[in-house]
Amino acid sequence: METYLGRASEQTKQLYKVLLSKGYPKELCAEIAYKNMNTDYTATRMLGYLYRVTNPRIEDLVDEMLAILSDREAIIQKKELEHAQAVINDMYKNGL
């Protein structure tokens, strides 16, 4: 875990601390915060979930993590497709 602390964002560090404060195992907290929810977007979404849901079961916590990661992947894919479409439109408009 120490290798992640140096480059982790403040949101990620906060997520780790909140997970620990809720009594989840240290290894799980590190896995979630530093390996999976390590962007500001994903960490902020997970923090929001933790503030809304008082004490989720580990299964629910992992399920929410997977849902957030899936949403993030869908957003990335949408942006890539939008960029590709913009390039195609420019090619149609201006030629090769």
N, CA, C and O atoms as a GROMACS GRO file, in nm:
protein
  384
    1MET      N    1   0.082  -0.119   0.000
    1MET     CA    2   0.000   0.000   0.000
    1MET      C    3   0.086   0.125   0.000
    1MET      O    4   0.047   0.226  -0.059
    2GLU      N    5   0.201   0.122   0.064
    2GLU     CA    6   0.284   0.240   0.072
    2GLU      C    7   0.323   0.292  -0.066
    2GLU      O    8   0.343   0.412  -0.084
    3THR      N    9   0.335   0.202  -0.163
    3THR     CA   10   0.374   0.245  -0.297
    3THR      C   11   0.265   0.330  -0.362
    3THR      O   12   0.296   0.410  -0.450
    4TYR      N   13   0.142   0.314  -0.321
    4TYR     CA   14   0.032   0.391  -0.379
    4TYR      C   15   0.017   0.528  -0.314
    4TYR      O   16  -0.032   0.621  -0.378
    5LEU      N   17   0.058   0.542  -0.189
    5LEU     CA   18   0.034   0.666  -0.115
    5LEU      C   19   0.098   0.787  -0.179
    5LEU      O   20   0.037   0.895  -0.181
    6GLY      N   21   0.217   0.774  -0.230
    6GLY     CA   22   0.287   0.888  -0.286
    6GLY      C   23   0.216   0.950  -0.404
    6GLY      O   24   0.216   1.072  -0.418
    7ARG      N   25   0.157   0.869  -0.490
    7ARG     CA   26   0.095   0.922  -0.611
    7ARG      C   27  -0.057   0.926  -0.605
    7ARG      O   28  -0.122   0.962  -0.704
    8ALA      N   29  -0.115   0.890  -0.494
    8ALA     CA   30  -0.260   0.889  -0.480
    8ALA      C   31  -0.314   1.031  -0.464
    8ALA      O   32  -0.253   1.116  -0.400
    9SER      N   33  -0.431   1.054  -0.524
    9SER     CA   34  -0.495   1.185  -0.510
    9SER      C   35  -0.554   1.199  -0.370
    9SER      O   36  -0.567   1.102  -0.296
   10GLU      N   37  -0.588   1.320  -0.336
   10GLU     CA   38  -0.649   1.346  -0.205
   10GLU      C   39  -0.782   1.271  -0.192
   10GLU      O   40  -0.815   1.222  -0.084
   11GLN      N   41  -0.857   1.264  -0.302
   11GLN     CA   42  -0.986   1.193  -0.299
   11GLN      C   43  -0.964   1.045  -0.269
   11GLN      O   44  -1.039   0.985  -0.192
   12THR      N   45  -0.862   0.988  -0.331
   12THR     CA   46  -0.832   0.846  -0.310
   12THR      C   47  -0.790   0.821  -0.166
   12THR      O   48  -0.834   0.724  -0.103
   13LYS      N   49  -0.705   0.908  -0.112
   13LYS     CA   50  -0.662   0.895   0.027
   13LYS      C   51  -0.781   0.909   0.122
   13LYS      O   52  -0.792   0.836   0.220
   14GLN      N   53  -0.870   1.003   0.090
   14GLN     CA   54  -0.989   1.021   0.174
   14GLN      C   55  -1.078   0.897   0.169
   14GLN      O   56  -1.131   0.854   0.271
   15LEU      N   57  -1.094   0.840   0.051
   15LEU     CA   58  -1.174   0.718   0.037
   15LEU      C   59  -1.116   0.608   0.124
   15LEU      O   60  -1.189   0.539   0.194
   16TYR      N   61  -0.984   0.590   0.119
   16TYR     CA   62  -0.919   0.488   0.200
   16TYR      C   63  -0.949   0.509   0.349
   16TYR      O   64  -0.984   0.415   0.419
   17LYS      N   65  -0.937   0.632   0.395
   17LYS     CA   66  -0.962   0.663   0.536
   17LYS      C   67  -1.107   0.638   0.574
   17LYS      O   68  -1.134   0.585   0.682
   18VAL      N   69  -1.201   0.674   0.487
   18VAL     CA   70  -1.342   0.652   0.517
   18VAL      C   71  -1.372   0.503   0.523
   18VAL      O   72  -1.444   0.457   0.612
   19LEU      N   73  -1.318   0.427   0.429
   19LEU     CA   74  -1.339   0.282   0.431
   19LEU      C   75  -1.285   0.220   0.560
   19LEU      O   76  -1.351   0.137   0.622
   20LEU      N   77  -1.165   0.262   0.599
   20LEU     CA   78  -1.107   0.212   0.724
   20LEU      C   79  -1.194   0.249   0.844
   20LEU      O   80  -1.216   0.166   0.933
   21SER      N   81  -1.243   0.372   0.846
   21SER     CA   82  -1.324   0.419   0.959
   21SER      C   83  -1.454   0.342   0.972
   21SER      O   84  -1.514   0.337   1.079
   22LYS      N   85  -1.499   0.282   0.862
   22LYS     CA   86  -1.622   0.203   0.866
   22LYS      C   87  -1.598   0.059   0.906
   22LYS      O   88  -1.690  -0.021   0.914
   23GLY      N   89  -1.470   0.026   0.930
   23GLY     CA   90  -1.437  -0.106   0.984
   23GLY      C   91  -1.408  -0.214   0.882
   23GLY      O   92  -1.402  -0.332   0.917
   24TYR      N   93  -1.390  -0.178   0.757
   24TYR     CA   94  -1.357  -0.278   0.656
   24TYR      C   95  -1.211  -0.320   0.671
   24TYR      O   96  -1.129  -0.241   0.719
   25PRO      N   97  -1.177  -0.443   0.631
   25PRO     CA   98  -1.039  -0.490   0.643
   25PRO      C   99  -0.942  -0.400   0.565
   25PRO      O  100  -0.975  -0.350   0.456
   26LYS      N  101  -0.826  -0.379   0.621
   26LYS     CA  102  -0.725  -0.290   0.563
   26LYS      C  103  -0.692  -0.328   0.418
   26LYS      O  104  -0.680  -0.242   0.332
   27GLU      N  105  -0.676  -0.457   0.393
   27GLU     CA  106  -0.642  -0.504   0.259
   27GLU      C  107  -0.752  -0.469   0.158
   27GLU      O  108  -0.723  -0.428   0.045
   28LEU      N  109  -0.877  -0.485   0.200
   28LEU     CA  110  -0.990  -0.452   0.112
   28LEU      C  111  -0.993  -0.302   0.086
   28LEU      O  112  -1.016  -0.260  -0.027
   29CYS      N  113  -0.970  -0.223   0.188
   29CYS     CA  114  -0.970  -0.077   0.173
   29CYS      C  115  -0.864  -0.034   0.072
   29CYS      O  116  -0.889   0.051  -0.014
   30ALA      N  117  -0.745  -0.092   0.083
   30ALA     CA  118  -0.637  -0.057  -0.008
   30ALA      C  119  -0.670  -0.103  -0.151
   30ALA      O  120  -0.645  -0.030  -0.247
   31GLU      N  121  -0.726  -0.220  -0.162
   31GLU     CA  122  -0.762  -0.274  -0.295
   31GLU      C  123  -0.865  -0.183  -0.362
   31GLU      O  124  -0.852  -0.150  -0.480
   32ILE      N  125  -0.966  -0.143  -0.287
   32ILE     CA  126  -1.070  -0.058  -0.344
   32ILE      C  127  -1.014   0.081  -0.376
   32ILE      O  128  -1.027   0.128  -0.488
   33ALA      N  129  -0.953   0.145  -0.277
   33ALA     CA  130  -0.912   0.285  -0.293
   33ALA      C  131  -0.794   0.301  -0.388
   33ALA      O  132  -0.798   0.385  -0.478
   34TYR      N  133  -0.691   0.222  -0.371
   34TYR     CA  134  -0.567   0.247  -0.443
   34TYR      C  135  -0.551   0.168  -0.573
   34TYR      O  136  -0.474   0.208  -0.660
   35LYS      N  137  -0.623   0.059  -0.586
   35LYS     CA  138  -0.610  -0.019  -0.709
   35LYS      C  139  -0.728  -0.002  -0.803
   35LYS      O  140  -0.711  -0.007  -0.925
   36ASN      N  141  -0.848   0.019  -0.749
   36ASN     CA  142  -0.965   0.025  -0.836
   36ASN      C  143  -1.029   0.163  -0.846
   36ASN      O  144  -1.064   0.206  -0.956
   37MET      N  145  -1.043   0.232  -0.736
   37MET     CA  146  -1.110   0.362  -0.736
   37MET      C  147  -1.006   0.473  -0.726
   37MET      O  148  -1.017   0.562  -0.642
   38ASN      N  149  -0.905   0.468  -0.811
   38ASN     CA  150  -0.789   0.555  -0.796
   38ASN      C  151  -0.792   0.680  -0.884
   38ASN      O  152  -0.688   0.742  -0.905
   39THR      N  153  -0.908   0.716  -0.934
   39THR     CA  154  -0.923   0.845  -1.002
   39THR      C  155  -1.016   0.932  -0.919
   39THR      O  156  -1.093   0.882  -0.837
   40ASP      N  157  -1.007   1.062  -0.939
   40ASP     CA  158  -1.095   1.151  -0.864
   40ASP      C  159  -1.242   1.119  -0.890
   40ASP      O  160  -1.323   1.121  -0.798
   41TYR      N  161  -1.275   1.088  -1.016
   41TYR     CA  162  -1.414   1.057  -1.050
   41TYR      C  163  -1.465   0.935  -0.974
   41TYR      O  164  -1.571   0.940  -0.911
   42THR      N  165  -1.389   0.825  -0.978
   42THR     CA  166  -1.437   0.703  -0.914
   42THR      C  167  -1.434   0.715  -0.762
   42THR      O  168  -1.526   0.668  -0.694
   43ALA      N  169  -1.330   0.778  -0.708
   43ALA     CA  170  -1.321   0.796  -0.562
   43ALA      C  171  -1.436   0.884  -0.511
   43ALA      O  172  -1.496   0.854  -0.408
   44THR      N  173  -1.466   0.991  -0.583
   44THR     CA  174  -1.575   1.080  -0.543
   44THR      C  175  -1.709   1.008  -0.549
   44THR      O  176  -1.792   1.024  -0.459
   45ARG      N  177  -1.730   0.930  -0.653
   45ARG     CA  178  -1.855   0.854  -0.662
   45ARG      C  179  -1.869   0.755  -0.546
   45ARG      O  180  -1.976   0.742  -0.487
   46MET      N  181  -1.760   0.686  -0.512
   46MET     CA  182  -1.765   0.589  -0.403
   46MET      C  183  -1.785   0.661  -0.270
   46MET      O  184  -1.859   0.612  -0.184
   47LEU      N  185  -1.722   0.774  -0.250
   47LEU     CA  186  -1.742   0.852  -0.127
   47LEU      C  187  -1.889   0.892  -0.115
   47LEU      O  188  -1.947   0.884  -0.007
   48GLY      N  189  -1.948   0.935  -0.225
   48GLY     CA  190  -2.090   0.970  -0.223
   48GLY      C  191  -2.176   0.853  -0.181
   48GLY      O  192  -2.269   0.868  -0.101
   49TYR      N  193  -2.145   0.736  -0.234
   49TYR     CA  194  -2.218   0.615  -0.196
   49TYR      C  195  -2.203   0.588  -0.047
   49TYR      O  196  -2.301   0.558   0.022
   50LEU      N  197  -2.081   0.599   0.003
   50LEU     CA  198  -2.056   0.570   0.145
   50LEU      C  199  -2.124   0.670   0.238
   50LEU      O  200  -2.160   0.636   0.350
   51TYR      N  201  -2.142   0.793   0.192
   51TYR     CA  202  -2.212   0.892   0.275
   51TYR      C  203  -2.363   0.870   0.271
   51TYR      O  204  -2.433   0.903   0.367
   52ARG      N  205  -2.413   0.815   0.160
   52ARG     CA  206  -2.557   0.788   0.149
   52ARG      C  207  -2.598   0.660   0.221
   52ARG      O  208  -2.703   0.654   0.285
   53VAL      N  209  -2.515   0.557   0.210
   53VAL     CA  210  -2.545   0.426   0.268
   53VAL      C  211  -2.458   0.409   0.392
   53VAL      O  212  -2.336   0.408   0.383
   54THR      N  213  -2.521   0.396   0.506
   54THR     CA  214  -2.450   0.400   0.634
   54THR      C  215  -2.344   0.292   0.648
   54THR      O  216  -2.226   0.323   0.659
   55ASN      N  217  -2.382   0.168   0.647
   55ASN     CA  218  -2.288   0.058   0.664
   55ASN      C  219  -2.317  -0.054   0.565
   55ASN      O  220  -2.378  -0.155   0.601
   56PRO      N  221  -2.275  -0.036   0.439
   56PRO     CA  222  -2.304  -0.141   0.342
   56PRO      C  223  -2.224  -0.268   0.370
   56PRO      O  224  -2.112  -0.263   0.421
   57ARG      N  225  -2.285  -0.380   0.337
   57ARG     CA  226  -2.213  -0.508   0.346
   57ARG      C  227  -2.098  -0.505   0.246
   57ARG      O  228  -2.100  -0.428   0.150
   58ILE      N  229  -1.998  -0.587   0.269
   58ILE     CA  230  -1.884  -0.593   0.177
   58ILE      C  231  -1.931  -0.625   0.036
   58ILE      O  232  -1.881  -0.569  -0.061
   59GLU      N  233  -2.028  -0.716   0.022
   59GLU     CA  234  -2.080  -0.753  -0.109
   59GLU      C  235  -2.139  -0.632  -0.180
   59GLU      O  236  -2.118  -0.613  -0.300
   60ASP      N  237  -2.214  -0.551  -0.105
   60ASP     CA  238  -2.276  -0.432  -0.165
   60ASP      C  239  -2.171  -0.328  -0.201
   60ASP      O  240  -2.183  -0.260  -0.303
   61LEU      N  241  -2.070  -0.315  -0.119
   61LEU     CA  242  -1.961  -0.222  -0.145
   61LEU      C  243  -1.888  -0.260  -0.274
   61LEU      O  244  -1.861  -0.174  -0.358
   62VAL      N  245  -1.857  -0.387  -0.290
   62VAL     CA  246  -1.788  -0.434  -0.410
   62VAL      C  247  -1.880  -0.420  -0.531
   62VAL      O  248  -1.833  -0.384  -0.640
   63ASP      N  249  -2.008  -0.447  -0.514
   63ASP     CA  250  -2.103  -0.431  -0.624
   63ASP      C  251  -2.109  -0.285  -0.670
   63ASP      O  252  -2.112  -0.258  -0.790
   64GLU      N  253  -2.110  -0.192  -0.576
   64GLU     CA  254  -2.111  -0.050  -0.611
   64GLU      C  255  -1.982  -0.011  -0.682
   64GLU      O  256  -1.984   0.065  -0.778
   65MET      N  257  -1.869  -0.063  -0.634
   65MET     CA  258  -1.741  -0.036  -0.699
   65MET      C  259  -1.745  -0.081  -0.844
   65MET      O  260  -1.702  -0.008  -0.934
   66LEU      N  261  -1.795  -0.201  -0.868
   66LEU     CA  262  -1.802  -0.253  -1.004
   66LEU      C  263  -1.896  -0.170  -1.092
   66LEU      O  264  -1.868  -0.148  -1.209
   67ALA      N  265  -2.006  -0.123  -1.034
   67ALA     CA  266  -2.100  -0.039  -1.109
   67ALA      C  267  -2.035   0.095  -1.146
   67ALA      O  268  -2.052   0.143  -1.258
   68ILE      N  269  -1.961   0.153  -1.054
   68ILE     CA  270  -1.893   0.280  -1.081
   68ILE      C  271  -1.787   0.260  -1.190
   68ILE      O  272  -1.776   0.343  -1.281
   69LEU      N  273  -1.711   0.154  -1.181
   69LEU     CA  274  -1.609   0.126  -1.283
   69LEU      C  275  -1.672   0.101  -1.420
   69LEU      O  276  -1.617   0.141  -1.522
   70SER      N  277  -1.787   0.035  -1.421
   70SER     CA  278  -1.859   0.011  -1.546
   70SER      C  279  -1.908   0.143  -1.606
   70SER      O  280  -1.896   0.164  -1.727
   71ASP      N  281  -1.962   0.231  -1.523
   71ASP     CA  282  -2.005   0.363  -1.570
   71ASP      C  283  -1.888   0.441  -1.629
   71ASP      O  284  -1.900   0.503  -1.735
   72ARG      N  285  -1.775   0.437  -1.560
   72ARG     CA  286  -1.657   0.509  -1.606
   72ARG      C  287  -1.612   0.456  -1.742
   72ARG      O  288  -1.579   0.533  -1.832
   73GLU      N  289  -1.611   0.325  -1.757
   73GLU     CA  290  -1.571   0.264  -1.884
   73GLU      C  291  -1.667   0.305  -1.995
   73GLU      O  292  -1.624   0.331  -2.108
   74ALA      N  293  -1.797   0.310  -1.966
   74ALA     CA  294  -1.896   0.351  -2.066
   74ALA      C  295  -1.874   0.497  -2.108
   74ALA      O  296  -1.890   0.530  -2.225
   75ILE      N  297  -1.840   0.582  -2.014
   75ILE     CA  298  -1.814   0.723  -2.045
   75ILE      C  299  -1.691   0.735  -2.134
   75ILE      O  300  -1.691   0.810  -2.231
   76ILE      N  301  -1.586   0.661  -2.100
   76ILE     CA  302  -1.464   0.663  -2.181
   76ILE      C  303  -1.493   0.616  -2.323
   76ILE      O  304  -1.449   0.678  -2.420
   77GLN      N  305  -1.568   0.508  -2.334
   77GLN     CA  306  -1.601   0.455  -2.466
   77GLN      C  307  -1.684   0.555  -2.546
   77GLN      O  308  -1.663   0.572  -2.666
   78LYS      N  309  -1.778   0.621  -2.481
   78LYS     CA  310  -1.862   0.721  -2.548
   78LYS      C  311  -1.776   0.835  -2.600
   78LYS      O  312  -1.795   0.879  -2.713
   79LYS      N  313  -1.682   0.883  -2.519
   79LYS     CA  314  -1.593   0.992  -2.561
   79LYS      C  315  -1.507   0.949  -2.681
   79LYS      O  316  -1.486   1.028  -2.773
   80GLU      N  317  -1.458   0.826  -2.678
   80GLU     CA  318  -1.378   0.776  -2.790
   80GLU      C  319  -1.460   0.768  -2.917
   80GLU      O  320  -1.412   0.805  -3.025
   81LEU      N  321  -1.584   0.722  -2.906
   81LEU     CA  322  -1.672   0.714  -3.024
   81LEU      C  323  -1.707   0.852  -3.076
   81LEU      O  324  -1.713   0.873  -3.197
   82GLU      N  325  -1.731   0.947  -2.986
   82GLU     CA  326  -1.760   1.084  -3.027
   82GLU      C  327  -1.641   1.144  -3.102
   82GLU      O  328  -1.658   1.212  -3.203
   83HIS      N  329  -1.521   1.118  -3.052
   83HIS     CA  330  -1.401   1.169  -3.119
   83HIS      C  331  -1.386   1.106  -3.258
   83HIS      O  332  -1.357   1.176  -3.355
   84ALA      N  333  -1.405   0.977  -3.267
   84ALA     CA  334  -1.395   0.908  -3.396
   84ALA      C  335  -1.499   0.963  -3.494
   84ALA      O  336  -1.468   0.983  -3.612
   85GLN      N  337  -1.620   0.988  -3.447
   85GLN     CA  338  -1.725   1.043  -3.534
   85GLN      C  339  -1.688   1.184  -3.580
   85GLN      O  340  -1.715   1.220  -3.695
   86ALA      N  341  -1.629   1.263  -3.491
   86ALA     CA  342  -1.587   1.398  -3.528
   86ALA      C  343  -1.480   1.394  -3.637
   86ALA      O  344  -1.481   1.477  -3.728
   87VAL      N  345  -1.387   1.299  -3.627
   87VAL     CA  346  -1.283   1.284  -3.729
   87VAL      C  347  -1.344   1.244  -3.862
   87VAL      O  348  -1.307   1.298  -3.967
   88ILE      N  349  -1.438   1.153  -3.859
   88ILE     CA  350  -1.505   1.110  -3.983
   88ILE      C  351  -1.582   1.227  -4.044
   88ILE      O  352  -1.576   1.249  -4.165
   89ASN      N  353  -1.654   1.301  -3.960
   89ASN     CA  354  -1.730   1.417  -4.011
   89ASN      C  355  -1.636   1.521  -4.075
   89ASN      O  356  -1.668   1.579  -4.178
   90ASP      N  357  -1.522   1.542  -4.012
   90ASP     CA  358  -1.426   1.637  -4.067
   90ASP      C  359  -1.372   1.587  -4.200
   90ASP      O  360  -1.352   1.665  -4.293
   91MET      N  361  -1.349   1.459  -4.209
   91MET     CA  362  -1.301   1.401  -4.334
   91MET      C  363  -1.404   1.418  -4.446
   91MET      O  364  -1.370   1.451  -4.559
   92TYR      N  365  -1.533   1.394  -4.413
   92TYR     CA  366  -1.638   1.412  -4.513
   92TYR      C  367  -1.647   1.558  -4.556
   92TYR      O  368  -1.668   1.588  -4.673
   93LYS      N  369  -1.632   1.646  -4.462
   93LYS     CA  370  -1.646   1.790  -4.491
   93LYS      C  371  -1.526   1.844  -4.568
   93LYS      O  372  -1.542   1.919  -4.665
   94ASN      N  373  -1.405   1.807  -4.525
   94ASN     CA  374  -1.283   1.867  -4.582
   94ASN      C  375  -1.204   1.773  -4.672
   94ASN      O  376  -1.107   1.815  -4.735
   95GLY      N  377  -1.244   1.649  -4.679
   95GLY     CA  378  -1.170   1.552  -4.759
   95GLY      C  379  -1.047   1.502  -4.685
   95GLY      O  380  -1.018   1.543  -4.573
   96LEU      N  381  -0.977   1.412  -4.751
   96LEU     CA  382  -0.857   1.356  -4.691
   96LEU      C  383  -0.749   1.459  -4.694
   96LEU      O  384  -0.638   1.434  -4.649
   0.00000   0.00000   0.00000
